[in-house]
Amino acid sequence: MTLREQREIETDVYQPAEDSQLLAEAVCERLPADDDQLVLEVGTGSGYVAGRIAEETPARVIASDLNPHAVRQARGEGVETVRADLVAPFADGAFDAVAFNPPYLPTDPENEWDDWMEHALSGGEDGRAVIDPFLSRVGRVLAPDGVVYLLVSSLTGVDEVVERAGEEGFSAVAVADESFPFETLTVLKLFR
């Protein structure tokens, strides 16, 4: 299914776009090809990234999303999906890798709408309202050598996200990026 076809399926669910594709490619290219890994995709939306990882690697993939419409759509695409707020229900040390394309668009609180699509897009005033809590919690669910693949926009401040990750004990390296007229998207690999 093409990205265009995916976008037309469900209006309450974030459909794959260039950010989804960049994250999926970055993760698939870096997971070991000969090793079974347990991977979590947080905020799966349509299930596109989790589905790509499951199809292109030997990893077992579990996805999560707070949006019940997203959970339903991802399950319909064959993705094992749990309704969850970030990493809350998952066991300590369970995952070899965690991927996340968070809501990152800086949004003026006076212009926010209260619907599922807004939740999928809005990163609060600085674009990091979801990223910061994620960074403070994700370490708990990582295996000892686990890694995080986090998509970040230049609109959010890549340096600020790297600094915040450092405060949580992570080192960061940019493993993929793509520039557009209004922003640059970067996939950070976070590790301890």
C-alpha positions in Angstrom: 0.0 0.0 0.0 1.4 3.4 -0.9 1.8 6.3 1.5 -1.0 8.1 -0.3 -3.4 5.2 0.1 -2.5 4.8 3.8 -3.4 8.5 4.4 -6.9 8.1 3.0 -7.9 5.3 5.3 -8.6 6.8 8.7 -8.9 10.5 9.6 -8.6 10.0 13.4 -5.2 8.2 12.9 -1.9 9.6 11.9 -1.1 8.1 8.5 2.4 7.5 7.3 4.3 10.4 5.8 7.9 11.2 5.1 8.7 11.1 8.8 7.3 7.6 9.2 9.2 6.4 6.2 12.5 7.9 7.4 12.1 6.3 10.8 11.2 2.9 9.4 14.1 2.9 7.0 16.6 3.9 9.8 15.4 1.2 12.1 15.3 -1.6 9.5 18.8 -0.7 8.3 20.2 -0.9 11.8 18.6 -3.9 13.4 20.8 -7.0 13.3 19.8 -9.1 10.3 20.6 -12.4 12.0 19.4 -11.8 15.5 15.8 -12.0 16.9 15.1 -8.8 18.7 12.1 -7.6 20.6 11.1 -4.1 19.3 8.5 -1.7 20.6 7.1 1.1 18.4 5.5 3.7 20.6 2.8 5.9 19.0 2.3 3.5 16.1 -0.6 5.4 14.5 -1.5 3.4 11.4 1.1 0.7 12.2 3.2 1.5 9.2 6.6 1.7 11.0 6.0 -1.4 13.1 4.7 -3.3 10.0 7.8 -2.4 8.0 10.1 -3.5 10.8 8.2 -6.8 11.1 8.3 -7.4 7.4 11.9 -6.4 6.7 13.7 -7.8 9.8 13.6 -11.0 11.9 12.5 -8.9 14.9 9.3 -9.5 16.8 7.5 -6.1 17.0 4.9 -4.9 19.4 3.3 -1.5 18.9 1.5 0.9 21.2 -0.7 3.9 20.9 -3.0 5.8 23.2 -5.5 6.4 20.4 -8.1 3.6 20.2 -8.7 4.2 16.5 -4.9 3.8 15.8 -4.9 0.6 17.8 -7.8 -0.8 15.8 -6.2 0.3 12.5 -2.8 -1.1 13.3 -4.3 -4.4 14.4 -6.2 -4.5 11.2 -2.9 -4.3 9.4 -1.7 -7.3 11.3 0.5 -5.5 13.9 0.4 -6.7 17.5 -0.8 -3.5 19.2 -1.5 -2.5 22.8 -3.4 0.6 23.9 -0.9 2.4 26.1 0.4 5.7 27.2 4.0 5.7 26.1 5.8 2.7 27.7 3.6 2.4 30.9 2.4 -1.2 30.7 5.6 -2.8 29.5 8.0 -4.8 31.7 11.4 -3.5 32.8 14.2 -4.4 30.4 11.9 -6.0 27.9 12.9 -4.4 24.6 16.1 -4.5 22.5 15.0 -1.5 20.6 12.2 1.2 20.9 11.2 3.4 17.9 9.1 6.5 18.3 7.8 9.2 15.9 6.4 11.5 18.5 4.0 14.4 18.2 6.6 17.2 17.6 4.9 20.2 16.0 5.1 23.2 18.3 1.6 24.3 18.9 0.1 27.4 20.6 -2.2 26.2 23.3 -4.9 28.6 22.2 -4.9 27.0 18.7 -5.1 23.3 19.8 -8.1 21.2 19.1 -9.2 18.3 21.3 -9.2 15.4 18.9 -7.1 12.4 18.2 -5.3 13.9 15.2 -4.3 16.9 17.4 -2.8 14.4 19.9 -0.9 12.8 17.1 0.7 16.0 15.9 0.9 18.6 18.7 4.1 18.6 20.7 3.0 21.5 22.9 4.5 25.0 22.9 8.1 23.8 22.4 7.4 20.6 20.5 8.7 18.5 23.3 5.7 18.0 25.5 5.6 14.3 24.7 9.3 13.8 23.9 10.4 14.8 27.4 8.2 12.3 29.3 9.1 9.6 26.8 12.8 10.2 27.5 12.3 10.0 31.2 10.5 6.7 31.0 11.9 4.7 28.0 15.1 3.6 29.8 13.1 1.4 32.1 11.9 -0.8 29.3 15.2 -1.2 27.5 17.3 -4.3 27.7 20.9 -3.6 29.0 22.2 -3.0 25.5 18.9 -1.6 24.2 18.7 1.4 21.9 16.1 4.0 21.0 15.4 5.4 17.6 13.7 8.7 18.0 12.5 11.0 15.2 13.1 14.7 15.9 12.2 17.8 13.8 14.3 20.9 13.6 11.1 22.7 14.7 11.5 20.9 18.0 15.2 21.6 18.5 17.4 18.6 17.9 20.1 20.0 20.2 17.6 20.4 23.0 16.4 16.8 22.6 20.0 15.5 22.6 20.6 17.5 25.8 17.5 16.2 27.5 18.4 12.6 26.5 21.8 13.2 28.0 20.1 14.2 31.3 18.4 10.7 31.2 21.8 9.0 30.7 21.7 8.5 27.0 24.3 9.2 24.4 22.9 10.3 21.0 24.0 10.0 17.4 22.1 11.1 14.3 21.7 8.1 12.0 19.4 9.6 9.3 18.1 12.9 8.2 16.0 14.5 5.5 15.5 18.2 4.7 12.3 19.8 3.6 11.6 23.5 2.9 10.1 24.0 6.4 12.1 21.6 8.5 14.8 18.9 8.8 13.8 15.5 10.2 16.5 13.6 12.1 16.5 10.1 13.5 18.5 9.9 16.7 19.9 6.6 18.0 20.0 6.8 21.8 22.1 4.4 23.8 23.7 4.0 27.2 
